[in-house]
Amino acid sequence: MGPRARRAVASAGMLIFLAVYVWAAIAVADLLPESPLIDAVYYLVVGTAWGLPLLPLLKWAEGGKKD
């Protein structure tokens, strides 16, 4: 698979992943107790953690190049 095709597949995968991730984050947030502190910590963690699962996909999209 060429680089352009890998990037296209990775882009579609990222969009699908992020849609599911946002839906799941909101669903879990509804289960948490009502507290501004809990909300702040939860959204801080969830708002930054979305990138970690995408790292292997991005590495694959670039052809597995190492820095």
Biopython code that builds the backbone (N, CA, C, O; Angstrom):
import numpy as np
from Bio.PDB.StructureBuilder import StructureBuilder

atoms = [
    (1, "MET", "N", (0.856, -1.167, 0.000)),
    (1, "MET", "CA", (0.000, 0.000, 0.000)),
    (1, "MET", "C", (0.903, 1.232, 0.000)),
    (1, "MET", "O", (1.853, 1.324, 0.777)),
    (2, "GLY", "N", (0.593, 2.154, -0.869)),
    (2, "GLY", "CA", (1.405, 3.354, -0.997)),
    (2, "GLY", "C", (1.162, 4.344, 0.136)),
    (2, "GLY", "O", (0.209, 4.207, 0.903)),
    (3, "PRO", "N", (2.027, 5.332, 0.230)),
    (3, "PRO", "CA", (1.903, 6.318, 1.311)),
    (3, "PRO", "C", (0.591, 7.098, 1.279)),
    (3, "PRO", "O", (0.008, 7.366, 2.330)),
    (4, "ARG", "N", (0.122, 7.463, 0.095)),
    (4, "ARG", "CA", (-1.138, 8.219, 0.008)),
    (4, "ARG", "C", (-2.311, 7.378, 0.481)),
    (4, "ARG", "O", (-3.197, 7.879, 1.173)),
    (5, "ALA", "N", (-2.324, 6.105, 0.112)),
    (5, "ALA", "CA", (-3.410, 5.219, 0.533)),
    (5, "ALA", "C", (-3.364, 4.986, 2.040)),
    (5, "ALA", "O", (-4.404, 4.973, 2.699)),
    (6, "ARG", "N", (-2.151, 4.800, 2.590)),
    (6, "ARG", "CA", (-2.022, 4.621, 4.047)),
    (6, "ARG", "C", (-2.544, 5.836, 4.790)),
    (6, "ARG", "O", (-3.238, 5.704, 5.798)),
    (7, "ARG", "N", (-2.210, 7.020, 4.292)),
    (7, "ARG", "CA", (-2.666, 8.245, 4.950)),
    (7, "ARG", "C", (-4.173, 8.405, 4.847)),
    (7, "ARG", "O", (-4.805, 8.897, 5.782)),
    (8, "ALA", "N", (-4.758, 7.998, 3.730)),
    (8, "ALA", "CA", (-6.209, 8.075, 3.569)),
    (8, "ALA", "C", (-6.909, 7.113, 4.532)),
    (8, "ALA", "O", (-7.902, 7.470, 5.165)),
    (9, "VAL", "N", (-6.385, 5.896, 4.634)),
    (9, "VAL", "CA", (-6.958, 4.917, 5.557)),
    (9, "VAL", "C", (-6.803, 5.391, 7.001)),
    (9, "VAL", "O", (-7.725, 5.255, 7.805)),
    (10, "ALA", "N", (-5.650, 5.941, 7.321)),
    (10, "ALA", "CA", (-5.410, 6.442, 8.674)),
    (10, "ALA", "C", (-6.336, 7.611, 8.998)),
    (10, "ALA", "O", (-6.829, 7.713, 10.121)),
    (11, "SER", "N", (-6.575, 8.479, 8.043)),
    (11, "SER", "CA", (-7.486, 9.606, 8.269)),
    (11, "SER", "C", (-8.900, 9.128, 8.546)),
    (11, "SER", "O", (-9.563, 9.623, 9.458)),
    (12, "ALA", "N", (-9.360, 8.167, 7.760)),
    (12, "ALA", "CA", (-10.698, 7.615, 7.997)),
    (12, "ALA", "C", (-10.753, 6.916, 9.361)),
    (12, "ALA", "O", (-11.732, 7.053, 10.094)),
    (13, "GLY", "N", (-9.705, 6.174, 9.689)),
    (13, "GLY", "CA", (-9.654, 5.500, 10.988)),
    (13, "GLY", "C", (-9.658, 6.480, 12.148)),
    (13, "GLY", "O", (-10.296, 6.234, 13.172)),
    (14, "MET", "N", (-8.949, 7.589, 11.992)),
    (14, "MET", "CA", (-8.925, 8.601, 13.048)),
    (14, "MET", "C", (-10.302, 9.219, 13.252)),
    (14, "MET", "O", (-10.726, 9.421, 14.389)),
    (15, "LEU", "N", (-10.999, 9.519, 12.172)),
    (15, "LEU", "CA", (-12.328, 10.105, 12.289)),
    (15, "LEU", "C", (-13.303, 9.156, 12.971)),
    (15, "LEU", "O", (-14.093, 9.564, 13.822)),
    (16, "ILE", "N", (-13.238, 7.890, 12.587)),
    (16, "ILE", "CA", (-14.118, 6.895, 13.213)),
    (16, "ILE", "C", (-13.762, 6.729, 14.686)),
    (16, "ILE", "O", (-14.645, 6.708, 15.543)),
    (17, "PHE", "N", (-12.472, 6.612, 14.978)),
    (17, "PHE", "CA", (-12.042, 6.460, 16.365)),
    (17, "PHE", "C", (-12.489, 7.645, 17.217)),
    (17, "PHE", "O", (-13.025, 7.458, 18.310)),
    (18, "LEU", "N", (-12.271, 8.858, 16.725)),
    (18, "LEU", "CA", (-12.615, 10.041, 17.511)),
    (18, "LEU", "C", (-14.121, 10.163, 17.726)),
    (18, "LEU", "O", (-14.551, 10.605, 18.791)),
    (19, "ALA", "N", (-14.925, 9.784, 16.742)),
    (19, "ALA", "CA", (-16.379, 9.810, 16.928)),
    (19, "ALA", "C", (-16.800, 8.840, 18.036)),
    (19, "ALA", "O", (-17.610, 9.185, 18.897)),
    (20, "VAL", "N", (-16.252, 7.638, 18.007)),
    (20, "VAL", "CA", (-16.580, 6.645, 19.042)),
    (20, "VAL", "C", (-16.022, 7.073, 20.392)),
    (20, "VAL", "O", (-16.682, 6.896, 21.416)),
    (21, "TYR", "N", (-14.828, 7.626, 20.407)),
    (21, "TYR", "CA", (-14.182, 8.057, 21.644)),
    (21, "TYR", "C", (-14.989, 9.168, 22.322)),
    (21, "TYR", "O", (-15.212, 9.128, 23.532)),
    (22, "VAL", "N", (-15.420, 10.151, 21.546)),
    (22, "VAL", "CA", (-16.210, 11.247, 22.114)),
    (22, "VAL", "C", (-17.530, 10.720, 22.646)),
    (22, "VAL", "O", (-17.954, 11.097, 23.738)),
    (23, "TRP", "N", (-18.186, 9.850, 21.885)),
    (23, "TRP", "CA", (-19.452, 9.268, 22.346)),
    (23, "TRP", "C", (-19.242, 8.512, 23.659)),
    (23, "TRP", "O", (-20.034, 8.665, 24.588)),
    (24, "ALA", "N", (-18.192, 7.706, 23.747)),
    (24, "ALA", "CA", (-17.923, 6.934, 24.963)),
    (24, "ALA", "C", (-17.560, 7.851, 26.136)),
    (24, "ALA", "O", (-17.980, 7.607, 27.267)),
    (25, "ALA", "N", (-16.789, 8.895, 25.872)),
    (25, "ALA", "CA", (-16.407, 9.823, 26.940)),
    (25, "ALA", "C", (-17.631, 10.513, 27.525)),
    (25, "ALA", "O", (-17.729, 10.682, 28.741)),
    (26, "ILE", "N", (-18.556, 10.908, 26.674)),
    (26, "ILE", "CA", (-19.777, 11.547, 27.158)),
    (26, "ILE", "C", (-20.642, 10.558, 27.918)),
    (26, "ILE", "O", (-21.226, 10.908, 28.943)),
    (27, "ALA", "N", (-20.733, 9.317, 27.426)),
    (27, "ALA", "CA", (-21.536, 8.303, 28.108)),
    (27, "ALA", "C", (-20.980, 8.000, 29.495)),
    (27, "ALA", "O", (-21.745, 7.856, 30.448)),
    (28, "VAL", "N", (-19.661, 7.903, 29.618)),
    (28, "VAL", "CA", (-19.049, 7.643, 30.923)),
    (28, "VAL", "C", (-19.219, 8.853, 31.837)),
    (28, "VAL", "O", (-19.432, 8.692, 33.039)),
    (29, "ALA", "N", (-19.127, 10.052, 31.287)),
    (29, "ALA", "CA", (-19.275, 11.267, 32.095)),
    (29, "ALA", "C", (-20.661, 11.339, 32.728)),
    (29, "ALA", "O", (-20.814, 11.866, 33.830)),
    (30, "ASP", "N", (-21.664, 10.815, 32.042)),
    (30, "ASP", "CA", (-23.018, 10.803, 32.602)),
    (30, "ASP", "C", (-23.127, 9.888, 33.811)),
    (30, "ASP", "O", (-24.032, 10.054, 34.629)),
    (31, "LEU", "N", (-22.229, 8.934, 33.936)),
    (31, "LEU", "CA", (-22.267, 7.990, 35.055)),
    (31, "LEU", "C", (-21.536, 8.508, 36.291)),
    (31, "LEU", "O", (-21.699, 7.960, 37.382)),
    (32, "LEU", "N", (-20.738, 9.552, 36.132)),
    (32, "LEU", "CA", (-19.958, 10.088, 37.245)),
    (32, "LEU", "C", (-20.844, 10.913, 38.180)),
    (32, "LEU", "O", (-21.855, 11.468, 37.748)),
    (33, "PRO", "N", (-20.470, 10.994, 39.455)),
    (33, "PRO", "CA", (-21.230, 11.833, 40.384)),
    (33, "PRO", "C", (-21.140, 13.309, 39.999)),
    (33, "PRO", "O", (-20.166, 13.746, 39.385)),
    (34, "GLU", "N", (-22.164, 14.062, 40.368)),
    (34, "GLU", "CA", (-22.216, 15.503, 40.090)),
    (34, "GLU", "C", (-21.205, 16.238, 40.959)),
    (34, "GLU", "O", (-21.418, 16.407, 42.160)),
    (35, "SER", "N", (-20.125, 16.667, 40.362)),
    (35, "SER", "CA", (-19.114, 17.423, 41.084)),
    (35, "SER", "C", (-18.245, 18.157, 40.076)),
    (35, "SER", "O", (-17.715, 17.543, 39.150)),
    (36, "PRO", "N", (-18.095, 19.463, 40.246)),
    (36, "PRO", "CA", (-17.244, 20.199, 39.303)),
    (36, "PRO", "C", (-15.790, 19.716, 39.314)),
    (36, "PRO", "O", (-15.129, 19.719, 38.275)),
    (37, "LEU", "N", (-15.295, 19.307, 40.471)),
    (37, "LEU", "CA", (-13.918, 18.821, 40.547)),
    (37, "LEU", "C", (-13.753, 17.506, 39.791)),
    (37, "LEU", "O", (-12.791, 17.327, 39.045)),
    (38, "ILE", "N", (-14.688, 16.602, 39.986)),
    (38, "ILE", "CA", (-14.629, 15.320, 39.270)),
    (38, "ILE", "C", (-14.744, 15.556, 37.766)),
    (38, "ILE", "O", (-14.021, 14.938, 36.984)),
    (39, "ASP", "N", (-15.647, 16.445, 37.359)),
    (39, "ASP", "CA", (-15.793, 16.757, 35.934)),
    (39, "ASP", "C", (-14.503, 17.325, 35.364)),
    (39, "ASP", "O", (-14.076, 16.931, 34.279)),
    (40, "ALA", "N", (-13.883, 18.244, 36.087)),
    (40, "ALA", "CA", (-12.659, 18.872, 35.609)),
    (40, "ALA", "C", (-11.537, 17.846, 35.438)),
    (40, "ALA", "O", (-10.853, 17.834, 34.415)),
    (41, "VAL", "N", (-11.351, 16.991, 36.435)),
    (41, "VAL", "CA", (-10.295, 15.982, 36.357)),
    (41, "VAL", "C", (-10.597, 14.983, 35.248)),
    (41, "VAL", "O", (-9.706, 14.619, 34.481)),
    (42, "TYR", "N", (-11.848, 14.536, 35.157)),
    (42, "TYR", "CA", (-12.232, 13.565, 34.131)),
    (42, "TYR", "C", (-11.977, 14.123, 32.730)),
    (42, "TYR", "O", (-11.355, 13.460, 31.901)),
    (43, "TYR", "N", (-12.454, 15.334, 32.468)),
    (43, "TYR", "CA", (-12.295, 15.892, 31.129)),
    (43, "TYR", "C", (-10.845, 16.272, 30.836)),
    (43, "TYR", "O", (-10.437, 16.280, 29.675)),
    (44, "LEU", "N", (-10.077, 16.581, 31.846)),
    (44, "LEU", "CA", (-8.646, 16.823, 31.648)),
    (44, "LEU", "C", (-7.948, 15.544, 31.186)),
    (44, "LEU", "O", (-7.154, 15.559, 30.246)),
    (45, "VAL", "N", (-8.256, 14.452, 31.857)),
    (45, "VAL", "CA", (-7.645, 13.161, 31.493)),
    (45, "VAL", "C", (-8.146, 12.683, 30.134)),
    (45, "VAL", "O", (-7.353, 12.311, 29.270)),
    (46, "VAL", "N", (-9.454, 12.693, 29.950)),
    (46, "VAL", "CA", (-10.035, 12.198, 28.697)),
    (46, "VAL", "C", (-9.654, 13.103, 27.521)),
    (46, "VAL", "O", (-9.461, 12.625, 26.403)),
    (47, "GLY", "N", (-9.548, 14.385, 27.775)),
    (47, "GLY", "CA", (-9.220, 15.320, 26.709)),
    (47, "GLY", "C", (-7.789, 15.215, 26.224)),
    (47, "GLY", "O", (-7.480, 15.632, 25.107)),
    (48, "THR", "N", (-6.909, 14.664, 27.050)),
    (48, "THR", "CA", (-5.523, 14.502, 26.627)),
    (48, "THR", "C", (-5.184, 13.055, 26.256)),
    (48, "THR", "O", (-4.211, 12.819, 25.540)),
    (49, "ALA", "N", (-5.954, 12.106, 26.722)),
    (49, "ALA", "CA", (-5.640, 10.696, 26.494)),
    (49, "ALA", "C", (-6.045, 10.198, 25.109)),
    (49, "ALA", "O", (-5.645, 9.099, 24.725)),
    (50, "TRP", "N", (-6.813, 10.957, 24.356)),
    (50, "TRP", "CA", (-7.278, 10.467, 23.062)),
    (50, "TRP", "C", (-6.133, 10.250, 22.082)),
    (50, "TRP", "O", (-6.264, 9.447, 21.158)),
    (51, "GLY", "N", (-5.038, 10.931, 22.258)),
    (51, "GLY", "CA", (-3.932, 10.812, 21.319)),
    (51, "GLY", "C", (-3.125, 9.543, 21.464)),
    (51, "GLY", "O", (-2.545, 9.072, 20.486)),
    (52, "LEU", "N", (-3.071, 8.981, 22.644)),
    (52, "LEU", "CA", (-2.238, 7.788, 22.862)),
    (52, "LEU", "C", (-2.631, 6.601, 21.987)),
    (52, "LEU", "O", (-1.750, 5.980, 21.393)),
    (53, "PRO", "N", (-3.912, 6.261, 21.882)),
    (53, "PRO", "CA", (-4.244, 5.117, 21.013)),
    (53, "PRO", "C", (-4.000, 5.388, 19.530)),
    (53, "PRO", "O", (-3.902, 4.450, 18.739)),
    (54, "LEU", "N", (-3.903, 6.645, 19.152)),
    (54, "LEU", "CA", (-3.697, 6.969, 17.741)),
    (54, "LEU", "C", (-2.237, 6.947, 17.312)),
    (54, "LEU", "O", (-1.953, 6.960, 16.115)),
    (55, "LEU", "N", (-1.321, 6.915, 18.243)),
    (55, "LEU", "CA", (0.103, 6.934, 17.896)),
    (55, "LEU", "C", (0.518, 5.778, 16.978)),
    (55, "LEU", "O", (1.217, 6.017, 15.993)),
    (56, "PRO", "N", (0.112, 4.530, 17.267)),
    (56, "PRO", "CA", (0.489, 3.450, 16.334)),
    (56, "PRO", "C", (-0.114, 3.630, 14.936)),
    (56, "PRO", "O", (0.523, 3.300, 13.936)),
    (57, "LEU", "N", (-1.320, 4.145, 14.873)),
    (57, "LEU", "CA", (-1.948, 4.379, 13.568)),
    (57, "LEU", "C", (-1.190, 5.444, 12.787)),
    (57, "LEU", "O", (-0.969, 5.299, 11.585)),
    (58, "LEU", "N", (-0.794, 6.507, 13.464)),
    (58, "LEU", "CA", (-0.038, 7.558, 12.793)),
    (58, "LEU", "C", (1.336, 7.070, 12.358)),
    (58, "LEU", "O", (1.814, 7.441, 11.286)),
    (59, "LYS", "N", (1.969, 6.249, 13.172)),
    (59, "LYS", "CA", (3.269, 5.687, 12.805)),
    (59, "LYS", "C", (3.128, 4.796, 11.571)),
    (59, "LYS", "O", (3.958, 4.841, 10.663)),
    (60, "TRP", "N", (2.072, 3.991, 11.550)),
    (60, "TRP", "CA", (1.824, 3.128, 10.397)),
    (60, "TRP", "C", (1.562, 3.972, 9.142)),
    (60, "TRP", "O", (2.040, 3.643, 8.056)),
    (61, "ALA", "N", (0.801, 5.058, 9.299)),
    (61, "ALA", "CA", (0.454, 5.895, 8.152)),
    (61, "ALA", "C", (1.692, 6.526, 7.533)),
    (61, "ALA", "O", (1.720, 6.789, 6.331)),
    (62, "GLU", "N", (2.700, 6.767, 8.334)),
    (62, "GLU", "CA", (3.933, 7.356, 7.814)),
    (62, "GLU", "C", (4.934, 6.292, 7.358)),
    (62, "GLU", "O", (6.079, 6.612, 7.040)),
    (63, "GLY", "N", (4.517, 5.068, 7.325)),
    (63, "GLY", "CA", (5.369, 4.001, 6.818)),
    (63, "GLY", "C", (6.295, 3.394, 7.844)),
    (63, "GLY", "O", (7.245, 2.696, 7.488)),
    (64, "GLY", "N", (6.030, 3.650, 9.123)),
    (64, "GLY", "CA", (6.851, 3.081, 10.178)),
    (64, "GLY", "C", (8.209, 3.720, 10.301)),
    (64, "GLY", "O", (9.125, 3.116, 10.858)),
    (65, "LYS", "N", (8.365, 4.929, 9.795)),
    (65, "LYS", "CA", (9.651, 5.622, 9.885)),
    (65, "LYS", "C", (9.998, 5.904, 11.327)),
    (65, "LYS", "O", (9.122, 6.201, 12.140)),
    (66, "LYS", "N", (11.276, 5.812, 11.646)),
    (66, "LYS", "CA", (11.741, 6.136, 12.983)),
    (66, "LYS", "C", (12.533, 7.440, 12.924)),
    (66, "LYS", "O", (13.239, 7.711, 11.952)),
    (67, "ASP", "N", (12.405, 8.231, 13.969)),
    (67, "ASP", "CA", (13.142, 9.506, 14.025)),
    (67, "ASP", "C", (14.592, 9.289, 14.344)),
    (67, "ASP", "O", (15.356, 10.251, 14.430)),
]
sb = StructureBuilder()
sb.init_structure("model")
sb.init_model(0)
sb.init_chain("A")
sb.init_seg("    ")
for serial, (resi, resn, name, xyz) in enumerate(atoms, 1):
    if name == "N":
        sb.init_residue(resn, " ", resi, " ")
    sb.init_atom(name, np.array(xyz, "f"), 0.0, 1.0, " ", f" {name:<3s}", serial, name[0])
structure = sb.get_structure()
